[in-house]
Structure formats: C-alpha cells, structure tokens
Amino acid sequence: MTDTKTYHLTKKTYQNIFFSKMKRNILQLIPFLLFLTLLIGWQTTRFVALYSIFALIFVGFCVLLWFFFKNLKPFFSETKLQFNTQEFQLTKNNGTSTWLFSSIRNVVTHEEHWLIYLTINSYVYVPKDIFYTEEDFKKFKSLLNV
C-alpha cells in the first residue's frame, strides 16, 4: 500500500464544506418556492412564502446551534490515507476503515481537496497536498477517475 502524510480536517475547511453544501441545498429550494407561489397565486401564497422564508431561517439557526453543541473532535483528529490499485483506507484514532475504489459514488474536486462520496450523504475528505511524490498524487487521482 502507498502511504501518505498524516493530515487533519481544520474547522475552517469543515465550515466551508458545510456552508457550500447548505448553500447548494437552499438554492435548490428557491425555484420550488417560486413555482409554488406562481402556481397558487401571490395573494394566497404570501403567507406560504413568508412561512417558508421563516422556516429556512429557523432551520439554519438550529443547524448552527447543533454545530455549536456537537462534539466534532473525531472529525478533526489526525488521519492517514493508504491506497493501492483496488482500495483505499483511512486510519484515524487507532481505527481503520477500508473502501474499494469501485464503491465510490461521486468525487467532488475542489482546489485544495477532494470530497469522496461513499453514499449520497457521507463523504471522505482528502487534501491534495498529503502525497509524498507527484507520482503518488497522479496515481491516486487516476484511481478516483477525476
């Protein structure tokens, strides 16, 4: 297996990932609310539109409170990635998880990292600067098919 440098997720990066996902979800709701308003008519849906805006603000506030009180230390612990041509594994807090490259549902590429989606909602954060050599970086990138 090919080793990489040890890394950890920073709070700032985690917030950026979370808010980009939240922004995308909210942007998907806006056309639905506009369609609902046009479908029923503005006079009857003024209340629905105001209620929807209030609900979005309330849910956002609840999510922020959840982040404030939730124990996020496991997310920020040191992680080590190892991979070969068939699978990759993450070692964190003396525990190891292994996934096949064929089980990856989606890979979202950012400038400094990848989000490797294993299910619709769960992803693995992998920074691009953890590889010891450029060859290891290119090999991992080709295995991700990005």
DSSP file with accessible surface (Angstrom, degrees, kcal/mol):
  #  RESIDUE AA STRUCTURE BP1 BP2  ACC     N-H-->O    O-->H-N    N-H-->O    O-->H-N    TCO  KAPPA ALPHA  PHI   PSI    X-CA   Y-CA   Z-CA
    1    1 A M              0   0   99      0, 0.0     2,-0.4     0, 0.0    83,-0.2   0.000 360.0 360.0 360.0 145.1    0.0    0.0    0.0
    2    2 A T  E     -A   83   0A  27     81,-3.5    81,-1.7   134,-0.1     2,-0.2  -0.727 360.0-145.4 -88.0 128.3    1.1    3.5   -0.7
    3    3 A D  E     -A   82   0A  68     -2,-0.4   129,-0.4    79,-0.2     2,-0.3  -0.569  12.6-165.1 -90.6 158.6    1.4    5.8    2.3
    4    4 A T        -     0   0    0     77,-0.9   127,-0.2    -2,-0.2     2,-0.1  -0.820  33.3 -80.3-130.1 174.4    0.6    9.5    2.6
    5    5 A K        -     0   0   90    125,-3.4    76,-0.5    -2,-0.3     2,-0.2  -0.373  52.7 -99.8 -70.6 154.3    1.4   12.2    5.1
    6    6 A T        +     0   0   69     74,-0.1     2,-0.3    -2,-0.1    74,-0.2  -0.521  51.0 173.9 -73.4 140.7   -0.8   12.5    8.1
    7    7 A Y  B     -B   79   0A  23     72,-2.8    72,-3.6    -2,-0.2     2,-0.3  -0.914  18.5-156.5-141.0 168.5   -3.5   15.2    7.9
    8    8 A H        -     0   0   91     -2,-0.3     2,-0.4    70,-0.2    68,-0.1  -0.989  26.7-109.9-146.1 154.1   -6.4   16.6    9.7
    9    9 A L        -     0   0   14     66,-0.6     2,-0.2    68,-0.4    -2,-0.0  -0.703  34.3-141.4 -81.5 128.9   -9.5   18.5    8.8
   10   10 A T     >  -     0   0   57     -2,-0.4     4,-2.5     1,-0.1     5,-0.2  -0.571  18.3-118.6 -89.2 158.4   -9.5   22.1   10.1
   11   11 A K  H  > S+     0   0  143      1,-0.2     4,-2.6     2,-0.2     5,-0.2   0.889 114.5  53.6 -62.4 -38.2  -12.6   23.8   11.5
   12   12 A K  H  > S+     0   0  147      2,-0.2     4,-2.3     1,-0.2    -1,-0.2   0.929 110.3  45.8 -64.3 -44.2  -12.4   26.5    8.8
   13   13 A T  H  > S+     0   0   24      2,-0.2     4,-2.5     1,-0.2     5,-0.2   0.916 112.1  52.0 -64.6 -41.5  -12.3   23.8    6.0
   14   14 A Y  H  X S+     0   0   21     -4,-2.5     4,-2.7     1,-0.2    -2,-0.2   0.921 110.1  48.6 -61.4 -42.3  -15.2   21.9    7.6
   15   15 A Q  H  X S+     0   0  106     -4,-2.6     4,-2.9     1,-0.2     5,-0.3   0.911 110.7  51.1 -64.2 -41.8  -17.2   25.1    7.8
   16   16 A N  H  X S+     0   0   96     -4,-2.3     4,-1.9     2,-0.2    -2,-0.2   0.917 112.2  46.4 -62.1 -43.2  -16.5   25.9    4.2
   17   17 A I  H  X S+     0   0    3     -4,-2.5     4,-2.1     2,-0.2    -2,-0.2   0.945 114.8  47.3 -63.3 -47.1  -17.6   22.4    3.1
   18   18 A F  H  X S+     0   0   38     -4,-2.7     4,-2.6     1,-0.2    -2,-0.2   0.945 113.5  45.9 -61.9 -48.1  -20.7   22.6    5.2
   19   19 A F  H  X S+     0   0   97     -4,-2.9     4,-2.7     1,-0.2    -1,-0.2   0.841 110.1  53.9 -70.5 -29.0  -21.8   26.0    4.1
   20   20 A S  H  X S+     0   0   40     -4,-1.9     4,-1.9    -5,-0.3    -1,-0.2   0.913 112.0  45.2 -68.9 -38.2  -21.2   25.2    0.4
   21   21 A K  H  X S+     0   0   35     -4,-2.1     4,-2.1     2,-0.2    -2,-0.2   0.913 114.4  48.9 -67.2 -40.9  -23.4   22.1    0.7
   22   22 A M  H  X S+     0   0   39     -4,-2.6     4,-2.5     2,-0.2     5,-0.2   0.917 110.0  51.2 -64.8 -42.5  -26.0   24.2    2.6
   23   23 A K  H  X S+     0   0  136     -4,-2.7     4,-2.6     1,-0.2    -1,-0.2   0.916 109.5  50.5 -62.0 -42.1  -26.0   27.0    0.0
   24   24 A R  H  X S+     0   0  113     -4,-1.9     4,-1.4     1,-0.2    -1,-0.2   0.919 111.1  48.6 -63.4 -40.4  -26.5   24.4   -2.8
   25   25 A N  H  X S+     0   0   74     -4,-2.1     4,-1.0     2,-0.2    -2,-0.2   0.899 112.0  48.1 -67.7 -39.6  -29.5   22.9   -0.9
   26   26 A I  H >X S+     0   0   63     -4,-2.5     4,-1.5     1,-0.2     3,-0.7   0.914 108.3  54.6 -67.3 -39.7  -31.1   26.3   -0.3
   27   27 A L  H 3< S+     0   0  103     -4,-2.6    -1,-0.2     1,-0.3    -2,-0.2   0.816 105.4  54.2 -63.5 -28.8  -30.5   27.3   -4.0
   28   28 A Q  H 3X S+     0   0  127     -4,-1.4     4,-0.6     1,-0.2    -1,-0.3   0.774 107.0  51.8 -74.2 -24.8  -32.4   24.1   -4.9
   29   29 A L  H <X S+     0   0   76     -4,-1.0     4,-2.3    -3,-0.7    -2,-0.2   0.795  94.4  71.1 -80.1 -29.1  -35.4   25.1   -2.7
   30   30 A I  H  X S+     0   0   74     -4,-1.5     4,-2.5     1,-0.2     5,-0.2   0.925  96.4  48.9 -60.2 -47.3  -35.8   28.6   -4.2
   31   31 A P  H  > S+     0   0   76      0, 0.0     4,-2.7     0, 0.0    -1,-0.2   0.904 110.8  52.9 -60.6 -35.9  -37.2   27.5   -7.6
   32   32 A F  H  X S+     0   0  116     -4,-0.6     4,-2.6     2,-0.2    -2,-0.2   0.930 109.8  47.3 -62.3 -44.1  -39.7   25.3   -5.8
   33   33 A L  H  X S+     0   0   34     -4,-2.3     4,-2.3     2,-0.2    -1,-0.2   0.906 113.1  48.7 -65.3 -39.8  -40.9   28.2   -3.6
   34   34 A L  H  X S+     0   0  105     -4,-2.5     4,-2.5     2,-0.2     5,-0.2   0.923 112.0  49.0 -64.6 -42.6  -41.2   30.4   -6.7
   35   35 A F  H  X S+     0   0  127     -4,-2.7     4,-2.6    -5,-0.2    -2,-0.2   0.920 111.1  50.0 -62.5 -43.6  -43.1   27.7   -8.6
   36   36 A L  H  X S+     0   0   41     -4,-2.6     4,-2.3     2,-0.2     5,-0.4   0.916 110.7  50.1 -62.0 -41.1  -45.4   27.2   -5.6
   37   37 A T  H  X S+     0   0   22     -4,-2.3     4,-2.0     1,-0.2    -2,-0.2   0.928 114.8  43.0 -63.6 -44.7  -46.0   31.0   -5.4
   38   38 A L  H  < S+     0   0  145     -4,-2.5    -1,-0.2     1,-0.2    -2,-0.2   0.853 113.0  53.6 -70.8 -33.5  -46.8   31.2   -9.1
   39   39 A L  H  < S+     0   0  119     -4,-2.6    -2,-0.2    -5,-0.2    -1,-0.2   0.932 119.9  29.8 -67.6 -46.4  -48.9   28.1   -9.1
   40   40 A I  H  < S-     0   0   87     -4,-2.3     4,-0.2    -5,-0.2    -2,-0.2   0.790 117.7-107.1 -87.4 -26.9  -51.3   29.1   -6.3
   41   41 A G     X  -     0   0   26     -4,-2.0     4,-1.7    -5,-0.4     3,-0.2  -0.024  22.1 -95.8 106.8 144.6  -51.1   32.8   -6.9
   42   42 A W  H  > S+     0   0  140      1,-0.2     4,-1.0     2,-0.2     7,-0.1   0.876 116.7  58.5 -63.9 -38.8  -49.4   35.6   -5.0
   43   43 A Q  H  4 S+     0   0  142      1,-0.2     3,-0.3     2,-0.2     4,-0.3   0.919 114.8  34.8 -61.5 -43.2  -52.5   36.6   -2.9
   44   44 A T  H  4 S+     0   0   94     -4,-0.2     4,-0.4     1,-0.2     3,-0.3   0.745 119.3  50.2 -82.8 -22.5  -52.9   33.2   -1.3
   45   45 A T  H  X S+     0   0    1     -4,-1.7     4,-3.4    -8,-0.2     5,-0.3   0.409  78.0  94.0-100.9   3.9  -49.3   32.3   -1.1
   46   46 A R  H  X S+     0   0  104     -4,-1.0     4,-2.5    -3,-0.3     5,-0.2   0.941  93.1  45.2 -55.9 -44.3  -48.0   35.4    0.6
   47   47 A F  H  > S+     0   0  154     -4,-0.3     4,-2.7    -3,-0.3    -1,-0.2   0.918 113.5  49.4 -64.2 -43.2  -48.4   33.6    3.9
   48   48 A V  H  > S+     0   0   49     -4,-0.4     4,-2.7     2,-0.2    -2,-0.2   0.918 111.8  48.9 -63.3 -42.4  -46.8   30.4    2.5
   49   49 A A  H  X S+     0   0   18     -4,-3.4     4,-2.3     2,-0.2    -2,-0.2   0.939 113.8  45.3 -64.1 -45.3  -43.8   32.4    1.1
   50   50 A L  H  X S+     0   0  117     -4,-2.5     4,-2.4    -5,-0.3    -2,-0.2   0.906 113.5  50.1 -64.6 -40.9  -43.3   34.2    4.4
   51   51 A Y  H  X S+     0   0  144     -4,-2.7     4,-2.8    -5,-0.2    -2,-0.2   0.914 109.9  51.1 -62.8 -41.6  -43.7   31.0    6.3
   52   52 A S  H  X S+     0   0   19     -4,-2.7     4,-2.3     2,-0.2    -2,-0.2   0.912 110.5  48.1 -63.7 -42.4  -41.1   29.2    4.0
   53   53 A I  H  X S+     0   0   94     -4,-2.3     4,-2.2     2,-0.2    -1,-0.2   0.937 112.9  48.5 -63.9 -43.2  -38.6   32.0    4.5
   54   54 A F  H  X S+     0   0  128     -4,-2.4     4,-2.7     1,-0.2    -2,-0.2   0.920 110.5  51.8 -61.4 -42.5  -39.1   31.9    8.2
   55   55 A A  H  X S+     0   0   31     -4,-2.8     4,-2.7     2,-0.2     5,-0.2   0.904 108.8  50.4 -62.8 -41.5  -38.7   28.1    8.2
   56   56 A L  H  X S+     0   0   52     -4,-2.3     4,-2.3     2,-0.2    -1,-0.2   0.923 112.6  46.5 -63.1 -42.1  -35.4   28.3    6.2
   57   57 A I  H  X S+     0   0  116     -4,-2.2     4,-2.4     2,-0.2    -2,-0.2   0.928 113.3  49.3 -65.4 -42.5  -34.0   30.8    8.7
   58   58 A F  H  X S+     0   0  112     -4,-2.7     4,-2.5     2,-0.2    -2,-0.2   0.927 111.4  48.2 -63.3 -45.0  -35.2   28.7   11.7
   59   59 A V  H  X S+     0   0   81     -4,-2.7     4,-2.4     1,-0.2    -1,-0.2   0.922 111.1  51.4 -63.4 -42.0  -33.6   25.5   10.3
   60   60 A G  H  X S+     0   0   20     -4,-2.3     4,-2.2    -5,-0.2    -1,-0.2   0.922 110.1  49.1 -60.4 -42.4  -30.4   27.4    9.6
   61   61 A F  H  X S+     0   0  121     -4,-2.4     4,-2.2     2,-0.2    -2,-0.2   0.918 110.4  50.8 -63.6 -41.6  -30.3   28.7   13.2
   62   62 A C  H  X S+     0   0   51     -4,-2.5     4,-2.4     1,-0.2    -2,-0.2   0.898 109.0  51.4 -63.7 -39.5  -30.9   25.2   14.5
   63   63 A V  H  X S+     0   0   31     -4,-2.4     4,-2.4     2,-0.2    -1,-0.2   0.915 108.8  50.8 -64.7 -41.7  -28.1   23.7   12.4
   64   64 A L  H  X S+     0   0   88     -4,-2.2     4,-1.9     1,-0.2    -2,-0.2   0.915 111.1  48.3 -62.8 -40.5  -25.7   26.4   13.7
   65   65 A L  H  X S+     0   0   71     -4,-2.2     4,-2.1     2,-0.2     5,-0.2   0.901 108.8  54.5 -64.1 -39.6  -26.7   25.5   17.3
   66   66 A W  H  X S+     0   0  129     -4,-2.4     4,-2.1     1,-0.2    -2,-0.2   0.923 109.0  48.0 -60.9 -43.4  -26.2   21.8   16.6
   67   67 A F  H  < S+     0   0   35     -4,-2.4    -1,-0.2     1,-0.2    -2,-0.2   0.869 109.7  53.9 -63.9 -36.6  -22.7   22.5   15.4
   68   68 A F  H  < S+     0   0  155     -4,-1.9    -1,-0.2     1,-0.2    -2,-0.2   0.902 118.8  32.3 -65.8 -39.6  -22.0   24.6   18.5
   69   69 A F  H  < S+     0   0  153     -4,-2.1    -2,-0.2    -5,-0.1    -1,-0.2   0.654  97.3  98.2 -95.0 -17.0  -23.0   21.8   20.9
   70   70 A K  S  < S-     0   0   70     -4,-2.1     2,-1.0    -5,-0.2    -4,-0.0  -0.472  79.2-117.9 -75.1 144.2  -22.0   18.7   18.9
   71   71 A N        +     0   0  109     -2,-0.2     4,-0.1     1,-0.2    -1,-0.1  -0.705  38.8 170.2 -81.5 105.7  -18.7   17.1   19.7
   72   72 A L    >>  +     0   0   25     -2,-1.0     3,-1.0     1,-0.2     4,-1.0   0.317  41.9 109.6-100.1   8.2  -16.8   17.4   16.5
   73   73 A K  G >4 S+     0   0  161      1,-0.3     3,-0.7     2,-0.2     4,-0.5   0.865  73.0  58.1 -56.2 -39.8  -13.4   16.3   17.8
   74   74 A P  G >4 S+     0   0   64      0, 0.0     3,-0.8     0, 0.0    -1,-0.3   0.869 102.7  55.7 -60.4 -29.9  -13.4   13.0   15.9
   75   75 A F  G <4 S+     0   0   75     -3,-1.0   -66,-0.6     1,-0.2    -2,-0.2   0.826 110.7  44.5 -67.2 -30.5  -13.7   14.9   12.6
   76   76 A F  G << S+     0   0   37     -4,-1.0    -1,-0.2    -3,-0.7    -3,-0.1   0.345  86.8 115.3-100.3   6.3  -10.6   16.9   13.4
   77   77 A S  S <  S-     0   0   19     -3,-0.8   -68,-0.4    -4,-0.5   -70,-0.1  -0.327  79.6 -81.4 -75.6 161.6   -8.4   14.1   14.6
   78   78 A E        -     0   0  129    -70,-0.1    15,-0.6   -72,-0.1     2,-0.3  -0.364  50.6-165.9 -66.8 140.5   -5.2   13.1   12.6
   79   79 A T  E     -BC   7  92A   3    -72,-3.6   -72,-2.8    13,-0.1     2,-0.4  -0.944  12.1-158.5-130.9 145.0   -5.9   10.8    9.7
   80   80 A K  E     - C   0  91A  52     11,-1.9    11,-2.4    -2,-0.3     2,-0.4  -0.994   9.9-153.5-126.7 131.1   -3.6    8.7    7.5
   81   81 A L  E     + C   0  90A   0    -76,-0.5   -77,-0.9    -2,-0.4     2,-0.3  -0.861  14.5 176.3-104.6 135.5   -4.5    7.6    4.0
   82   82 A Q  E     +AC   3  89A  42      7,-2.3     7,-3.2    -2,-0.4     2,-0.3  -0.987   8.8 172.7-132.2 146.6   -3.1    4.5    2.4
   83   83 A F  E     -AC   2  88A   0    -81,-1.7   -81,-3.5    -2,-0.3     5,-0.2  -0.987  17.6-178.2-151.8 157.2   -4.1    3.1   -1.0
   84   84 A N        -     0   0   46      3,-2.5    -2,-0.0    -2,-0.3    59,-0.0  -0.711  57.4 -75.5-134.9-165.2   -3.4    0.5   -3.7
   85   85 A T  S    S+     0   0   83     -2,-0.2     3,-0.1     1,-0.2    16,-0.0   0.705 127.6  35.1 -73.0 -17.7   -5.0   -0.1   -7.1
   86   86 A Q  S    S+     0   0  125      1,-0.2    15,-2.3    15,-0.1    16,-0.5   0.775 122.0   7.0-103.3 -35.4   -8.1   -1.7   -5.6
   87   87 A E  E     - D   0 100A  61     13,-0.3    -3,-2.5    14,-0.1     2,-0.3  -0.911  51.2-143.9-146.8 166.1   -8.9    0.1   -2.3
   88   88 A F  E     -CD  83  99A   0     11,-2.6    11,-2.8    -2,-0.3     2,-0.4  -0.971  16.4-161.8-133.9 151.2   -8.1    2.9    0.0
   89   89 A Q  E     -CD  82  98A  37     -7,-3.2    -7,-2.3    -2,-0.3     2,-0.4  -0.989   8.1-151.0-136.8 146.2   -8.1    3.0    3.8
   90   90 A L  E     -CD  81  97A  19      7,-2.4     7,-2.5    -2,-0.4     2,-0.5  -0.956   7.1-158.5-114.8 133.2   -8.2    5.7    6.4
   91   91 A T  E     +CD  80  96A  41    -11,-2.4   -11,-1.9    -2,-0.4     2,-0.3  -0.961  23.8 158.7-112.6 123.0   -6.6    5.3    9.8
   92   92 A K  E >   -CD  79  95A  71      3,-2.9     3,-1.9    -2,-0.5   -13,-0.1  -0.987  64.9  -5.2-147.6 130.1   -8.0    7.6   12.5
   93   93 A N  T 3  S-     0   0  107    -15,-0.6     3,-0.1    -2,-0.3    -1,-0.1   0.902 127.8 -56.5  53.2  44.4   -7.9    7.2   16.3
   94   94 A N  T 3  S+     0   0  170      1,-0.2     2,-0.4    -3,-0.0    -1,-0.3   0.635 118.4 110.4  63.6  13.6   -6.4    3.7   16.1
   95   95 A G  E <   -D   92   0A  36     -3,-1.9    -3,-2.9     2,-0.0     2,-0.4  -0.928  53.5-154.3-116.7 146.6   -9.4    2.6   13.9
   96   96 A T  E     -D   91   0A  74     -2,-0.4     2,-0.4    -5,-0.2    -5,-0.2  -0.967   7.3-169.9-124.9 134.4   -9.1    1.8   10.2
   97   97 A S  E     -D   90   0A  62     -7,-2.5    -7,-2.4    -2,-0.4     2,-0.4  -0.977   9.1-162.2-120.6 138.3  -11.8    1.9    7.5
   98   98 A T  E     +D   89   0A  65     -2,-0.4     2,-0.3    -9,-0.2    -9,-0.2  -0.958   8.7 179.7-124.9 137.3  -11.3    0.5    4.1
   99   99 A W  E     -D   88   0A  72    -11,-2.8   -11,-2.6    -2,-0.4     2,-0.3  -0.985  27.1-121.6-133.9 146.7  -13.3    1.1    0.9
  100  100 A L  E >   -D   87   0A  83     -2,-0.3     3,-1.4   -13,-0.2   -13,-0.3  -0.619  20.7-129.4 -80.4 144.5  -13.0   -0.2   -2.7
  101  101 A F  G >  S+     0   0   22    -15,-2.3     3,-1.3    -2,-0.3   -14,-0.1   0.832 109.6  62.2 -62.1 -29.7  -12.4    2.4   -5.4
  102  102 A S  G 3  S+     0   0  107    -16,-0.5    -1,-0.3     1,-0.2   -15,-0.1   0.688  94.7  62.2 -70.3 -15.3  -15.3    0.8   -7.3
  103  103 A S  G <  S+     0   0   56     -3,-1.4     2,-0.3     2,-0.0    -1,-0.2   0.470  74.7 115.5 -90.0   0.6  -17.7    1.7   -4.4
  104  104 A I    <   -     0   0   31     -3,-1.3    14,-0.2    -4,-0.2     3,-0.1  -0.533  45.3-169.8 -73.0 127.9  -17.2    5.5   -4.8
  105  105 A R        -     0   0  162     12,-2.4     2,-0.3     1,-0.3    13,-0.2   0.846  65.5 -12.6 -84.1 -39.3  -20.4    7.2   -5.9
  106  106 A N  E     -E  117   0B  90     11,-1.3    11,-2.8    13,-0.1     2,-0.4  -0.983  51.8-146.6-160.9 152.6  -19.0   10.6   -6.7
  107  107 A V  E     -E  116   0B  20     -2,-0.3     2,-0.6     9,-0.2     9,-0.2  -0.993  11.2-159.9-128.5 122.0  -15.9   12.7   -6.3
  108  108 A V  E     -E  115   0B  38      7,-2.6     7,-2.4    -2,-0.4     2,-0.5  -0.918  14.4-149.1-102.0 122.4  -16.2   16.5   -5.9
  109  109 A T  E     +E  114   0B  72     -2,-0.6     2,-0.3     5,-0.2     5,-0.2  -0.797  18.8 175.9 -97.9 127.6  -13.0   18.3   -6.7
  110  110 A H        -     0   0   63      3,-2.7    -2,-0.0    -2,-0.5     0, 0.0  -0.739  46.1 -98.7-116.6 172.7  -12.0   21.5   -5.0
  111  111 A E  S    S+     0   0  176     -2,-0.3     3,-0.1     1,-0.2    -1,-0.0   0.898 119.5  20.9 -61.6 -39.9   -8.8   23.5   -5.4
  112  112 A E  S    S+     0   0  134      1,-0.1    16,-2.4    15,-0.1    17,-0.4   0.501 128.1  14.2-110.3  -6.9   -7.2   22.1   -2.3
  113  113 A H  E     - F   0 127B  19     14,-0.3    -3,-2.7    15,-0.1     2,-0.4  -0.968  60.4-121.5-158.0 170.3   -9.0   18.8   -1.6
  114  114 A W  E     -EF 109 126B   1     12,-2.7    12,-2.4    -2,-0.3     2,-0.6  -0.930  12.1-149.1-115.4 147.2  -11.4   16.1   -2.8
  115  115 A L  E     -EF 108 125B   3     -7,-2.4    -7,-2.6    -2,-0.4     2,-0.8  -0.968  16.4-160.0-111.6 111.7  -14.7   15.1   -1.2
  116  116 A I  E     -EF 107 124B   0      8,-2.9     8,-2.1    -2,-0.6     2,-0.5  -0.831   8.0-149.7 -98.0 106.9  -15.1   11.4   -2.0
  117  117 A Y  E     +EF 106 123B  15    -11,-2.8   -12,-2.4    -2,-0.8   -11,-1.3  -0.672  23.1 173.7 -82.9 122.5  -18.8   10.4   -1.6
  118  118 A L  S    S+     0   0   24      4,-2.1     2,-0.3    -2,-0.5     5,-0.2   0.701  76.9   6.2 -96.9 -28.8  -19.3    6.9   -0.5
  119  119 A T  S    S-     0   0   68      3,-1.6    -1,-0.1   -13,-0.1   -13,-0.1  -0.795  97.5 -84.4-134.2-174.9  -23.1    7.3   -0.1
  120  120 A I  S    S+     0   0  112     -2,-0.3    -3,-0.0     1,-0.2     3,-0.0   0.871 126.7  21.9 -62.6 -36.0  -25.4   10.2   -1.0
  121  121 A N  S    S+     0   0  127      1,-0.0     2,-0.5    -4,-0.0    -1,-0.2   0.573 109.6  76.0-111.5 -13.0  -24.7   12.0    2.3
  122  122 A S        +     0   0   52      2,-0.0    -4,-2.1     0, 0.0    -3,-1.6  -0.882  54.1 169.6-109.8 134.7  -21.3   10.6    3.6
  123  123 A Y  E     -F  117   0B  56     -2,-0.5     2,-0.5    -6,-0.3    -6,-0.2  -0.903  29.7-128.6-135.8 163.9  -18.0   11.7    2.2
  124  124 A V  E     -F  116   0B  12     -8,-2.1    -8,-2.9    -2,-0.3     2,-0.5  -0.963  22.1-138.1-114.8 130.5  -14.3   11.3    2.9
  125  125 A Y  E     +F  115   0B  35     -2,-0.5   -10,-0.2   -10,-0.2  -116,-0.0  -0.779  25.5 175.3 -90.3 124.4  -12.2   14.5    3.0
  126  126 A V  E     -F  114   0B   0    -12,-2.4   -12,-2.7    -2,-0.5     2,-0.1  -0.943  19.7-145.2-132.1 112.2   -8.8   14.0    1.3
  127  127 A P  E >   -F  113   0B   6      0, 0.0     3,-0.6     0, 0.0   -14,-0.3  -0.404  13.4-133.9 -71.5 154.5   -6.5   17.0    0.9
  128  128 A K  T 3  S+     0   0   49    -16,-2.4     3,-0.5     1,-0.2   -15,-0.1   0.616  96.4  65.0 -84.6 -11.3   -4.3   17.2   -2.3
  129  129 A D  T 3  S+     0   0  121    -17,-0.4    -1,-0.2     1,-0.2   -16,-0.1   0.187  75.9  87.8 -99.5  20.3   -1.1   18.1   -0.5
  130  130 A I    <   +     0   0    3     -3,-0.6  -125,-3.4  -126,-0.1     2,-0.3   0.522  61.9 103.3 -95.7  -3.7   -0.7   14.8    1.5
  131  131 A F        -     0   0   16     -3,-0.5  -127,-0.1  -127,-0.2     3,-0.0  -0.578  62.7-146.4 -86.9 140.7    1.2   12.8   -1.1
  132  132 A Y  S    S+     0   0  135   -129,-0.4     2,-0.3    -2,-0.3    -1,-0.1   0.842  82.3  24.1 -71.9 -34.8    5.0   12.3   -0.8
  133  133 A T  S  > S-     0   0   64      1,-0.1     4,-1.8     0, 0.0     5,-0.1  -0.905  75.0-120.0-130.1 161.7    5.6   12.3   -4.5
  134  134 A E  H  > S+     0   0  120     -2,-0.3     4,-2.6     1,-0.2     5,-0.2   0.843 114.6  59.4 -66.6 -31.7    3.9   13.7   -7.6
  135  135 A E  H  > S+     0   0  156      2,-0.2     4,-2.5     1,-0.2    -1,-0.2   0.905 104.2  49.1 -63.8 -42.4    3.6   10.1   -8.9
  136  136 A D  H  > S+     0   0   32      2,-0.2     4,-2.6     1,-0.2     5,-0.2   0.912 111.1  50.7 -62.8 -41.2    1.6    9.1   -5.8
  137  137 A F  H  X S+     0   0   35     -4,-1.8     4,-2.6     2,-0.2    -2,-0.2   0.947 112.8  44.9 -60.5 -48.5   -0.7   12.1   -6.4
  138  138 A K  H  X S+     0   0  128     -4,-2.6     4,-2.4     1,-0.2    -1,-0.2   0.886 112.6  51.8 -65.4 -37.4   -1.3   11.3  -10.0
  139  139 A K  H  X S+     0   0   81     -4,-2.5     4,-2.0     2,-0.2    -2,-0.2   0.945 112.4  44.7 -65.8 -45.9   -1.8    7.6   -9.2
  140  140 A F  H  X S+     0   0    0     -4,-2.6     4,-1.6     1,-0.2    -2,-0.2   0.927 112.8  52.1 -63.6 -42.8   -4.5    8.4   -6.6
  141  141 A K  H  X>S+     0   0   81     -4,-2.6     5,-1.6    -5,-0.2     4,-0.6   0.908 109.4  49.0 -61.8 -40.6   -6.1   10.9   -8.9
  142  142 A S  H ><5S+     0   0   72     -4,-2.4     3,-0.7     1,-0.2    -1,-0.2   0.873 108.0  54.4 -69.0 -34.2   -6.3    8.4  -11.7
  143  143 A L  H 3<5S+     0   0   36     -4,-2.0    -1,-0.2     1,-0.2    -2,-0.2   0.807 106.9  51.6 -68.9 -26.7   -7.9    5.8   -9.3
  144  144 A L  H 3<5S-     0   0    9     -4,-1.6    -1,-0.2    -5,-0.2    -2,-0.2   0.606 108.1-130.9 -79.5 -13.7  -10.5    8.4   -8.4
  145  145 A N  T <<5       0   0  145     -3,-0.7    -3,-0.2    -4,-0.6    -2,-0.1   0.897 360.0 360.0  62.9  41.7  -11.2    8.9  -12.1
  146  146 A V      <       0   0   68     -5,-1.6    -1,-0.2   -38,-0.0    -2,-0.1  -0.817 360.0 360.0-116.0 360.0  -11.1   12.7  -11.9
